[in-house]
Amino acid sequence: MKKLSLLVMLGIFAFSFEVSAQSTSTTAVTDTVAAKAYVGKYKVKEGPFEELIISLQNGKLFGEAVGQGSAVLAPTKDANIFDVTGYDGTIEFVKNDSKIVVKAKLTVQGNVIEAEKQL
């Protein structure tokens, strides 16, 4: 009887672990699909670099200020704002009325650099 109870408990644990893993992978796919809207080249209006490149690599969003370096863009509670890892900054993606990303606002060390997405 003890063996049967142990097997039942292990079965329940294995089932709940499998369901949890499936829901996590679905969320990751949804985030990756949403992140694709941010990918592209952004022309900087005024700043220490001319172009900002946003890419998606291995499920992570990256930002590269051409000639200045690149960093992982970590999600925040706001779907359109990301932390710039290692640079103590944020990047906000601005959408138009049609929900299409048209601009990025990079804030690093109190400076705001705006860039328009190139089509």
C-alpha positions in Angstrom: 0.0 0.0 0.0 2.9 2.4 0.8 4.5 1.7 -2.6 1.2 2.4 -4.4 0.8 5.7 -2.5 4.4 6.7 -3.4 3.8 5.8 -7.1 0.6 7.9 -7.2 2.3 10.9 -5.6 5.2 10.6 -8.1 2.7 10.4 -10.9 0.9 13.5 -9.8 4.2 15.4 -9.4 5.4 14.3 -12.9 2.0 15.4 -14.4 2.1 18.8 -12.7 5.7 19.3 -13.7 4.9 18.5 -17.3 1.9 20.9 -17.4 4.1 23.7 -15.8 6.8 23.2 -18.4 4.3 23.4 -21.2 2.8 26.6 -20.0 6.2 28.2 -19.5 7.3 27.3 -23.1 4.1 28.8 -24.5 4.8 32.1 -22.7 8.4 32.2 -24.0 7.1 31.7 -27.6 4.5 34.5 -27.1 7.2 36.9 -25.8 9.5 36.0 -28.7 6.7 36.7 -31.2 5.9 40.0 -29.5 9.6 41.0 -29.4 9.9 40.7 -33.2 7.9 43.9 -33.5 10.9 45.8 -31.9 13.5 44.3 -34.2 15.0 46.7 -36.8 17.3 49.7 -37.4 16.5 53.0 -35.8 18.0 56.3 -37.1 19.1 58.5 -34.2 18.1 62.2 -34.5 20.8 63.7 -32.2 23.3 61.7 -30.2 26.8 60.2 -29.9 25.9 57.5 -32.5 23.9 57.5 -35.8 22.0 54.2 -35.6 20.5 51.8 -33.0 20.1 48.2 -34.1 17.6 46.0 -32.2 17.9 42.2 -32.8 16.5 39.0 -31.5 19.1 36.3 -30.7 18.4 33.0 -28.9 15.1 34.3 -27.6 16.7 37.5 -26.1 16.3 41.0 -27.4 19.6 42.9 -27.9 20.3 46.6 -28.6 23.4 47.9 -30.3 24.3 51.5 -30.4 26.5 51.4 -33.5 30.1 52.1 -32.5 29.2 52.2 -28.8 28.5 48.6 -27.9 25.6 46.3 -27.4 23.5 45.0 -24.4 20.7 42.6 -23.6 17.4 44.3 -23.3 15.6 42.9 -20.3 11.8 43.1 -20.0 10.1 45.2 -17.4 6.6 45.3 -16.1 5.7 47.6 -19.0 5.6 45.6 -22.3 7.2 48.4 -24.3 10.0 49.3 -21.9 13.2 47.3 -21.4 16.2 47.7 -19.1 19.5 48.1 -20.9 21.6 45.5 -19.0 25.0 46.8 -17.9 24.4 50.4 -18.9 21.9 51.5 -16.2 19.4 52.7 -18.7 16.1 51.9 -20.3 14.7 51.8 -23.8 11.0 52.5 -24.6 9.5 51.5 -27.9 6.8 53.9 -29.0 3.9 52.7 -31.2 1.6 54.6 -33.5 -2.2 54.4 -33.5 -2.0 51.2 -35.6 0.1 49.5 -32.8 3.3 49.5 -35.0 6.6 50.4 -33.5 7.8 53.7 -35.0 10.3 55.1 -32.5 12.7 54.2 -29.7 13.6 56.4 -26.7 16.9 55.3 -25.1 17.5 56.8 -21.7 21.0 56.3 -20.3 22.5 58.3 -17.4 19.8 60.9 -17.6 20.2 61.5 -21.3 17.3 60.7 -23.7 18.2 59.7 -27.3 15.3 59.4 -29.7 15.5 57.2 -32.8 13.0 56.6 -35.6 12.5 53.1 -36.9 13.5 52.6 -40.5 11.1 50.7 -42.7 
